[in-house]
Amino acid sequence: MLLERDDETSLVARALEQARDGIGSVVVLAGPLGNGKTALLRALARHPGAASFSVLHASATLMERGHAYGVVRQLLEPVLAAAPAEVWAGPAALAGPVFDRGGADQPLDDAARSVHLGMLTLGRNLSAIKPLFVLVDDLQWVDEPSLAMLELLAGRIRHLRVVLVVTVREGDPLAERPAAAAVLAAATKRLRPRPLSPAGAAKLVRAKLGRECDEAFGLACHEATGGNPLLLTGLALAWAVGGEPPTEANAELVRAARPAQVRERVVACMRAQPEPVRLLLKAAAVLGESAELDAVSVLAGLDEPSTAEIVRGLDRLGLFRGAVFAHPGAREAVDDLMTATEREQLHLRAVRLLYDLGKPVETVAGQLLATSTPQGLWAVEALRDAAHVALRRGAPDTAVAYLRRALLDTSVDGPDRATVLVDLASAERLLDVNAAVRTLSYAVALLPGPRERAAALIRLTPAVMGDAPDAVVSILRGVVDEFGPPERLSGVDRDLSLRLEARLRFICRSEPWGLAGTRTRLDELQEGEWTDSGAARELLSVLVNSAALTASVSARRVAVLAEQLLARQPASSAHSASAAPLLVTALAAADSPGVVAGWLERALGAARQRGDVVEQAMIRTEQSLIHLVAGRVAEATRAASDSFDLGAWDWTSVGTSAAIVSGAVALQLGDPVLIDQVLASVDAEQSNPCLATVTGLLRGHTAVARGEHAAAALTLADCGAHLDRSGWRNPVLFPWRSALALVKLKLGATCDAIALAEEERLIAEEWGAASGIGRTLRVLGRVVGGDRGLDLTGRAIEVLRTSAHRLELLHALRQRAELTECPDSWRSCLELAEEIGAQRIANRARIALGFSAPARSGGKLTRSEQKVAMLAVSGRSNQEIAEMLDVTSRAVEKHLTNTYRKLGVRRRAELAEALRSVGSASPA
């Protein structure tokens, strides 16, 4: 298939017309590797204008350059076999030895005038019978005698009925031979086929795949190849073999594809280059795209003029663009030119060169990553410095790679290795908290004294150390014992002791004995003059968080302390390395979200500037909690969804504390999509007991939604028992008794329901947060029922009007409206529901007020959303839908999330009815 080559074929057609009248010409098809020269040449052989011509075709190859007159034979032997004997008449007979089979491989004296005369006469005789259309592919590889004949023909072609079309690969040194240059100089037209347009690229891809493809897929193919026909063809054929659908969802895969067929062609082109060119290619590949030309020149062992000339040639050849590789595949192809030993030696030379030139540490570190030969202590320092730079720019994975490589240059069990391991643990903390803790335990075992071990242990925050295995906890206890009580210490040792205590207390916060003495320790720290110490503030943050989880001191005291501590924590500092997340949870539990919202917004901006996705996930999780307790339902849902997309439930990177907060938010929002996402993301068997408990509460909620009340009661009771054993009894964060009371009511166990609700009310009163007190009064009102239940609901409303938690107020207003069936109550409920974005409750209120149908919150469904929704209603799973539509499961989840919210439904069971209610609406 020839695409977008009409201009070129038209020009050649005019040349053919002129040749019939005795005016011959030379046409050159030039350009870089893969721009479609050969395909165009083959198409010209079939051009209608060539029907009255004898078409002579030859393809030169690098391997056959030593075969004298090989190209001439390819051109003439087929036509001579059918030509009359008269063509050999006269001087043409002088060309006979060229076609003598017995001497076919014997070099002839291509300078002999008799051979030249014979060949020219033979060509003239043939053209007298029928005009000649001579096509030669890859002029740069034509053997010398044949090239001399082509030069002779080109010099006299204006007076012959001959059109000579040659292709030449620009930038190839062999194309600059004098005879080749003479042929090119004789050209009447020099054509350079352009890259295909996006439309042409898509058409070529469709033709090679034999099927339609999405527009975005076609555009991705064009972007990945620059419209180069060779690259496009290789990409399309490789994709066809892979069997993946050519859809928008797979567009990114196209950009990363490296077809083997294309690589082979590129490697062959590189192998054909002279030694200096190959040396420069290897040096450029080893140094990478950021390398400066002076460094490439030195590594290749070339002088600057030679380097500049070679780079110009590679640019014309299409392997370079400017002074760098034109595409990643070209750089990767250079690997095939080197042995493993040669590559290692080049990287080692590059390391020393870049280091001596004073290049950036990450540039040096990148070269060290490619080597396995130890380099000594200087390499360790360079890699550590590079890791620090990578962390500052938000690339912890790169920092981890640098530091793991640095371990090759340390001792096996010395303090130098421990130092690198501590750095490595700090970097791993942002990717995998378990790996960070393991690495730190290895480091601590290699350190000589308690102060060094303590300094290493505090490199990980209390929240990260909360997931430490027993072996690490044992090490931590040992170091704490070596230091002794902080009251007996001063200066650095006291700060180290306080920070160690903070970590030990956080680790033990899910054990009752670990929470014992929280209130006493709080009093001691507040009474002392240690609040100016960062170490003391860190310990206070852990204690405040523990006090909030256990409700062991008043909510007011927790709020005051947490606000004071948060005020001392800059929002711009690294969020994951601070105790701020512990304070956010405490303030939410204390019903005091006021000062936190602005602080978190500033922290999020700083995390985005750093490009730290893990921190963004943590902060969006915390924002979802703060929005929730502030009654901003829509914002809470959006933040929770964002945090999930950012990886908040990948607890290996964010830590279990953030994952627990995510679960608590999903539980209180009651959002079926979020709950499904959480449950789908968590392992069935959780090693962290607190995380397992939160996911258990979510499963209990799901069981209630399915009407499986007996199973829900068992699950909630089991989770509640675990929370009680842990001492986590805060009624704002974990209102499991209220949830179980409502389930017991459904099961007819009213006495049990009242007892549970009353117990939670007493805990809430002791804690003192208005949202917790109001919720427990509402639930107690529901389970008691009757006039007393209505009275309790009224009291709940009064209490909740003093709280920022307007979602809890809305639940109480709805309960009063359901108990009284009063339109005014429903109107109050509707107004607040619309204000805070609680669409499900708003729709319930509209129905109660006599509206014909629920209002949809997000406008019309898109075509994709409608398609996914219909498949979901038909009973298809998310994975089945993804396979049917050639999209990812994540895309299906996104579409369902949007659909649920637009239709105001909670689960799939409600989706069919909601779709029927809007059945007449066309998709957006």
ChimeraX attribute file (.defattr): number of C-alpha atoms within 10 A of each C-alpha:
attribute: neighborCount
match mode: 1-to-1
recipient: residues
	/A:1	9
	/A:2	13
	/A:3	15
	/A:4	15
	/A:5	13
	/A:6	9
	/A:7	11
	/A:8	18
	/A:9	17
	/A:10	13
	/A:11	13
	/A:12	23
	/A:13	17
	/A:14	11
	/A:15	22
	/A:16	26
	/A:17	16
	/A:18	17
	/A:19	23
	/A:20	19
	/A:21	12
	/A:22	18
	/A:23	17
	/A:24	25
	/A:25	27
	/A:26	25
	/A:27	23
	/A:28	23
	/A:29	26
	/A:30	22
	/A:31	21
	/A:32	22
	/A:33	23
	/A:34	22
	/A:35	23
	/A:36	24
	/A:37	27
	/A:38	18
	/A:39	16
	/A:40	19
	/A:41	20
	/A:42	14
	/A:43	13
	/A:44	20
	/A:45	19
	/A:46	11
	/A:47	14
	/A:48	9
	/A:49	17
	/A:50	18
	/A:51	11
	/A:52	13
	/A:53	21
	/A:54	18
	/A:55	21
	/A:56	19
	/A:57	21
	/A:58	20
	/A:59	18
	/A:60	18
	/A:61	17
	/A:62	15
	/A:63	10
	/A:64	14
	/A:65	18
	/A:66	16
	/A:67	17
	/A:68	23
	/A:69	27
	/A:70	24
	/A:71	28
	/A:72	23
	/A:73	16
	/A:74	16
	/A:75	19
	/A:76	19
	/A:77	13
	/A:78	13
	/A:79	14
	/A:80	16
	/A:81	9
	/A:82	8
	/A:83	13
	/A:84	11
	/A:85	9
	/A:86	11
	/A:87	20
	/A:88	20
	/A:89	13
	/A:90	12
	/A:91	18
	/A:92	22
	/A:93	17
	/A:94	20
	/A:95	19
	/A:96	14
	/A:97	14
	/A:98	23
	/A:99	16
	/A:100	11
	/A:101	9
	/A:102	9
	/A:103	11
	/A:104	16
	/A:105	14
	/A:106	14
	/A:107	13
	/A:108	15
	/A:109	12
	/A:110	18
	/A:111	11
	/A:112	9
	/A:113	11
	/A:114	16
	/A:115	22
	/A:116	22
	/A:117	18
	/A:118	21
	/A:119	24
	/A:120	20
	/A:121	21
	/A:122	25
	/A:123	20
	/A:124	22
	/A:125	17
	/A:126	22
	/A:127	20
	/A:128	15
	/A:129	14
	/A:130	16
	/A:131	25
	/A:132	26
	/A:133	24
	/A:134	20
	/A:135	21
	/A:136	24
	/A:137	24
	/A:138	20
	/A:139	27
	/A:140	25
	/A:141	24
	/A:142	30
	/A:143	22
	/A:144	20
	/A:145	24
	/A:146	20
	/A:147	25
	/A:148	21
	/A:149	23
	/A:150	24
	/A:151	21
	/A:152	18
	/A:153	23
	/A:154	23
	/A:155	17
	/A:156	14
	/A:157	22
	/A:158	19
	/A:159	14
	/A:160	22
	/A:161	27
	/A:162	33
	/A:163	28
	/A:164	24
	/A:165	23
	/A:166	28
	/A:167	26
	/A:168	25
	/A:169	25
	/A:170	22
	/A:171	24
	/A:172	23
	/A:173	17
	/A:174	20
	/A:175	19
	/A:176	14
	/A:177	12
	/A:178	13
	/A:179	19
	/A:180	21
	/A:181	15
	/A:182	18
	/A:183	24
	/A:184	25
	/A:185	16
	/A:186	20
	/A:187	19
	/A:188	14
	/A:189	18
	/A:190	18
	/A:191	18
	/A:192	18
	/A:193	19
	/A:194	15
	/A:195	18
	/A:196	23
	/A:197	16
	/A:198	18
	/A:199	15
	/A:200	18
	/A:201	27
	/A:202	26
	/A:203	18
	/A:204	21
	/A:205	28
	/A:206	17
	/A:207	14
	/A:208	19
	/A:209	20
	/A:210	11
	/A:211	11
	/A:212	15
	/A:213	17
	/A:214	17
	/A:215	16
	/A:216	17
	/A:217	23
	/A:218	26
	/A:219	19
	/A:220	22
	/A:221	27
	/A:222	26
	/A:223	15
	/A:224	22
	/A:225	23
	/A:226	18
	/A:227	23
	/A:228	23
	/A:229	26
	/A:230	18
	/A:231	25
	/A:232	25
	/A:233	23
	/A:234	21
	/A:235	24
	/A:236	23
	/A:237	15
	/A:238	19
	/A:239	20
	/A:240	17
	/A:241	9
	/A:242	9
	/A:243	9
	/A:244	11
	/A:245	19
	/A:246	24
	/A:247	17
	/A:248	18
	/A:249	16
	/A:250	18
	/A:251	19
	/A:252	14
	/A:253	14
	/A:254	21
	/A:255	16
	/A:256	11
	/A:257	15
	/A:258	19
	/A:259	18
	/A:260	14
	/A:261	15
	/A:262	21
	/A:263	19
	/A:264	13
	/A:265	17
	/A:266	22
	/A:267	17
	/A:268	15
	/A:269	16
	/A:270	22
	/A:271	15
	/A:272	16
	/A:273	17
	/A:274	12
	/A:275	11
	/A:276	15
	/A:277	24
	/A:278	19
	/A:279	19
	/A:280	24
	/A:281	28
	/A:282	25
	/A:283	24
	/A:284	25
	/A:285	22
	/A:286	26
	/A:287	23
	/A:288	17
	/A:289	14
	/A:290	10
	/A:291	18
	/A:292	13
	/A:293	18
	/A:294	14
	/A:295	17
	/A:296	26
	/A:297	20
	/A:298	16
	/A:299	22
	/A:300	20
	/A:301	14
	/A:302	18
	/A:303	11
	/A:304	14
	/A:305	10
	/A:306	13
	/A:307	21
	/A:308	16
	/A:309	13
	/A:310	21
	/A:311	23
	/A:312	15
	/A:313	19
	/A:314	28
	/A:315	20
	/A:316	20
	/A:317	21
	/A:318	23
	/A:319	26
	/A:320	19
	/A:321	15
	/A:322	13
	/A:323	19
	/A:324	22
	/A:325	21
	/A:326	19
	/A:327	15
	/A:328	16
	/A:329	20
	/A:330	21
	/A:331	21
	/A:332	17
	/A:333	23
	/A:334	21
	/A:335	16
	/A:336	15
	/A:337	18
	/A:338	14
	/A:339	10
	/A:340	11
	/A:341	9
	/A:342	12
	/A:343	19
	/A:344	19
	/A:345	14
	/A:346	21
	/A:347	24
	/A:348	20
	/A:349	15
	/A:350	23
	/A:351	25
	/A:352	16
	/A:353	17
	/A:354	20
	/A:355	18
	/A:356	10
	/A:357	10
	/A:358	11
	/A:359	13
	/A:360	14
	/A:361	20
	/A:362	21
	/A:363	20
	/A:364	24
	/A:365	27
	/A:366	20
	/A:367	21
	/A:368	26
	/A:369	17
	/A:370	16
	/A:371	17
	/A:372	13
	/A:373	12
	/A:374	16
	/A:375	17
	/A:376	13
	/A:377	14
	/A:378	11
	/A:379	22
	/A:380	25
	/A:381	16
	/A:382	21
	/A:383	28
	/A:384	26
	/A:385	18
	/A:386	23
	/A:387	28
	/A:388	20
	/A:389	18
	/A:390	20
	/A:391	19
	/A:392	15
	/A:393	13
	/A:394	20
	/A:395	19
	/A:396	23
	/A:397	15
	/A:398	17
	/A:399	28
	/A:400	24
	/A:401	18
	/A:402	26
	/A:403	28
	/A:404	17
	/A:405	23
	/A:406	28
	/A:407	20
	/A:408	17
	/A:409	20
	/A:410	21
	/A:411	13
	/A:412	12
	/A:413	13
	/A:414	13
	/A:415	18
	/A:416	18
	/A:417	21
	/A:418	28
	/A:419	20
	/A:420	23
	/A:421	26
	/A:422	25
	/A:423	23
	/A:424	27
	/A:425	29
	/A:426	26
	/A:427	26
	/A:428	24
	/A:429	28
	/A:430	26
	/A:431	21
	/A:432	18
	/A:433	27
	/A:434	22
	/A:435	17
	/A:436	26
	/A:437	25
	/A:438	16
	/A:439	21
	/A:440	27
	/A:441	25
	/A:442	17
	/A:443	26
	/A:444	26
	/A:445	14
	/A:446	19
	/A:447	20
	/A:448	12
	/A:449	12
	/A:450	17
	/A:451	17
	/A:452	16
	/A:453	21
	/A:454	23
	/A:455	18
	/A:456	22
	/A:457	27
	/A:458	21
	/A:459	18
	/A:460	25
	/A:461	20
	/A:462	28
	/A:463	25
	/A:464	27
	/A:465	26
	/A:466	25
	/A:467	21
	/A:468	21
	/A:469	14
	/A:470	9
	/A:471	10
	/A:472	19
	/A:473	19
	/A:474	13
	/A:475	17
	/A:476	24
	/A:477	14
	/A:478	12
	/A:479	21
	/A:480	21
	/A:481	12
	/A:482	14
	/A:483	19
	/A:484	13
	/A:485	13
	/A:486	18
	/A:487	10
	/A:488	9
	/A:489	15
	/A:490	11
	/A:491	9
	/A:492	12
	/A:493	18
	/A:494	20
	/A:495	18
	/A:496	23
	/A:497	27
	/A:498	26
	/A:499	27
	/A:500	25
	/A:501	24
	/A:502	25
	/A:503	25
	/A:504	22
	/A:505	22
	/A:506	25
	/A:507	20
	/A:508	17
	/A:509	25
	/A:510	24
	/A:511	16
	/A:512	14
	/A:513	11
	/A:514	17
	/A:515	22
	/A:516	16
	/A:517	12
	/A:518	22
	/A:519	15
	/A:520	9
	/A:521	14
	/A:522	19
	/A:523	11
	/A:524	12
	/A:525	16
	/A:526	13
	/A:527	10
	/A:528	10
	/A:529	10
	/A:530	14
	/A:531	17
	/A:532	9
	/A:533	13
	/A:534	16
	/A:535	21
	/A:536	24
	/A:537	23
	/A:538	24
	/A:539	25
	/A:540	25
	/A:541	28
	/A:542	28
	/A:543	27
	/A:544	29
	/A:545	26
	/A:546	28
	/A:547	25
	/A:548	31
	/A:549	27
	/A:550	23
	/A:551	26
	/A:552	23
	/A:553	19
	/A:554	16
	/A:555	26
	/A:556	16
	/A:557	14
	/A:558	27
	/A:559	24
	/A:560	13
	/A:561	20
	/A:562	24
	/A:563	20
	/A:564	14
	/A:565	20
	/A:566	22
	/A:567	14
	/A:568	13
	/A:569	17
	/A:570	14
	/A:571	20
	/A:572	16
	/A:573	13
	/A:574	16
	/A:575	23
	/A:576	23
	/A:577	18
	/A:578	17
	/A:579	22
	/A:580	26
	/A:581	23
	/A:582	24
	/A:583	26
	/A:584	29
	/A:585	23
	/A:586	29
	/A:587	28
	/A:588	26
	/A:589	29
	/A:590	30
	/A:591	23
	/A:592	26
	/A:593	25
	/A:594	15
	/A:595	13
	/A:596	20
	/A:597	16
	/A:598	13
	/A:599	17
	/A:600	22
	/A:601	15
	/A:602	14
	/A:603	21
	/A:604	23
	/A:605	14
	/A:606	19
	/A:607	24
	/A:608	14
	/A:609	12
	/A:610	18
	/A:611	15
	/A:612	22
	/A:613	19
	/A:614	23
	/A:615	26
	/A:616	26
	/A:617	27
	/A:618	28
	/A:619	26
	/A:620	26
	/A:621	30
	/A:622	28
	/A:623	27
	/A:624	28
	/A:625	31
	/A:626	29
	/A:627	25
	/A:628	28
	/A:629	30
	/A:630	25
	/A:631	25
	/A:632	21
	/A:633	23
	/A:634	18
	/A:635	19
	/A:636	26
	/A:637	23
	/A:638	15
	/A:639	23
	/A:640	29
	/A:641	22
	/A:642	17
	/A:643	26
	/A:644	22
	/A:645	13
	/A:646	18
	/A:647	20
	/A:648	31
	/A:649	28
	/A:650	20
	/A:651	20
	/A:652	20
	/A:653	24
	/A:654	26
	/A:655	26
	/A:656	22
	/A:657	19
	/A:658	27
	/A:659	25
	/A:660	21
	/A:661	24
	/A:662	27
	/A:663	25
	/A:664	22
	/A:665	26
	/A:666	26
	/A:667	24
	/A:668	19
	/A:669	21
	/A:670	16
	/A:671	19
	/A:672	21
	/A:673	21
	/A:674	22
	/A:675	23
	/A:676	16
	/A:677	16
	/A:678	21
	/A:679	18
	/A:680	11
	/A:681	14
	/A:682	16
	/A:683	11
	/A:684	10
	/A:685	8
	/A:686	12
	/A:687	10
	/A:688	12
	/A:689	15
	/A:690	19
	/A:691	20
	/A:692	19
	/A:693	22
	/A:694	23
	/A:695	25
	/A:696	21
	/A:697	26
	/A:698	26
	/A:699	20
	/A:700	28
	/A:701	26
	/A:702	21
	/A:703	17
	/A:704	20
	/A:705	16
	/A:706	12
	/A:707	13
	/A:708	14
	/A:709	22
	/A:710	15
	/A:711	14
	/A:712	26
	/A:713	22
	/A:714	13
	/A:715	21
	/A:716	25
	/A:717	18
	/A:718	14
	/A:719	22
	/A:720	23
	/A:721	14
	/A:722	17
	/A:723	23
	/A:724	14
	/A:725	13
	/A:726	21
	/A:727	22
	/A:728	25
	/A:729	24
	/A:730	26
	/A:731	28
	/A:732	26
	/A:733	23
	/A:734	21
	/A:735	22
	/A:736	23
	/A:737	24
	/A:738	26
	/A:739	22
	/A:740	26
	/A:741	28
	/A:742	25
	/A:743	26
	/A:744	22
	/A:745	18
	/A:746	16
	/A:747	13
	/A:748	11
	/A:749	14
	/A:750	17
	/A:751	14
	/A:752	16
	/A:753	27
	/A:754	22
	/A:755	15
	/A:756	23
	/A:757	29
	/A:758	19
	/A:759	15
	/A:760	27
	/A:761	24
	/A:762	14
	/A:763	18
	/A:764	26
	/A:765	16
	/A:766	15
	/A:767	27
	/A:768	19
	/A:769	27
	/A:770	26
	/A:771	29
	/A:772	31
	/A:773	25
	/A:774	31
	/A:775	28
	/A:776	30
	/A:777	28
	/A:778	32
	/A:779	30
	/A:780	29
	/A:781	26
	/A:782	25
	/A:783	25
	/A:784	19
	/A:785	15
	/A:786	12
	/A:787	11
	/A:788	13
	/A:789	21
	/A:790	21
	/A:791	16
	/A:792	24
	/A:793	29
	/A:794	20
	/A:795	17
	/A:796	29
	/A:797	24
	/A:798	15
	/A:799	19
	/A:800	26
	/A:801	16
	/A:802	14
	/A:803	22
	/A:804	21
	/A:805	26
	/A:806	23
	/A:807	24
	/A:808	26
	/A:809	27
	/A:810	25
	/A:811	21
	/A:812	28
	/A:813	25
	/A:814	25
	/A:815	24
	/A:816	26
	/A:817	21
	/A:818	15
	/A:819	17
	/A:820	13
	/A:821	14
	/A:822	13
	/A:823	15
	/A:824	12
	/A:825	18
	/A:826	24
	/A:827	19
	/A:828	15
	/A:829	26
	/A:830	24
	/A:831	13
	/A:832	19
	/A:833	27
	/A:834	15
	/A:835	16
	/A:836	18
	/A:837	19
	/A:838	23
	/A:839	25
	/A:840	21
	/A:841	19
	/A:842	27
	/A:843	23
	/A:844	20
	/A:845	25
	/A:846	18
	/A:847	15
	/A:848	18
	/A:849	16
	/A:850	9
	/A:851	12
	/A:852	9
	/A:853	13
	/A:854	20
	/A:855	19
	/A:856	20
	/A:857	20
	/A:858	14
	/A:859	13
	/A:860	17
	/A:861	22
	/A:862	15
	/A:863	12
	/A:864	15
	/A:865	21
	/A:866	19
	/A:867	15
	/A:868	24
	/A:869	23
	/A:870	15
	/A:871	15
	/A:872	20
	/A:873	16
	/A:874	10
	/A:875	11
	/A:876	15
	/A:877	14
	/A:878	19
	/A:879	14
	/A:880	15
	/A:881	22
	/A:882	18
	/A:883	12
	/A:884	12
	/A:885	15
	/A:886	16
	/A:887	17
	/A:888	15
	/A:889	16
	/A:890	14
	/A:891	17
	/A:892	22
	/A:893	19
	/A:894	14
	/A:895	19
	/A:896	23
	/A:897	19
	/A:898	17
	/A:899	26
	/A:900	25
	/A:901	19
	/A:902	18
	/A:903	26
	/A:904	24
	/A:905	22
	/A:906	17
	/A:907	17
	/A:908	17
	/A:909	13
	/A:910	14
	/A:911	21
	/A:912	15
	/A:913	14
	/A:914	20
	/A:915	18
	/A:916	10
	/A:917	13
	/A:918	16
	/A:919	10
	/A:920	8
	/A:921	11
	/A:922	11
	/A:923	14
	/A:924	11
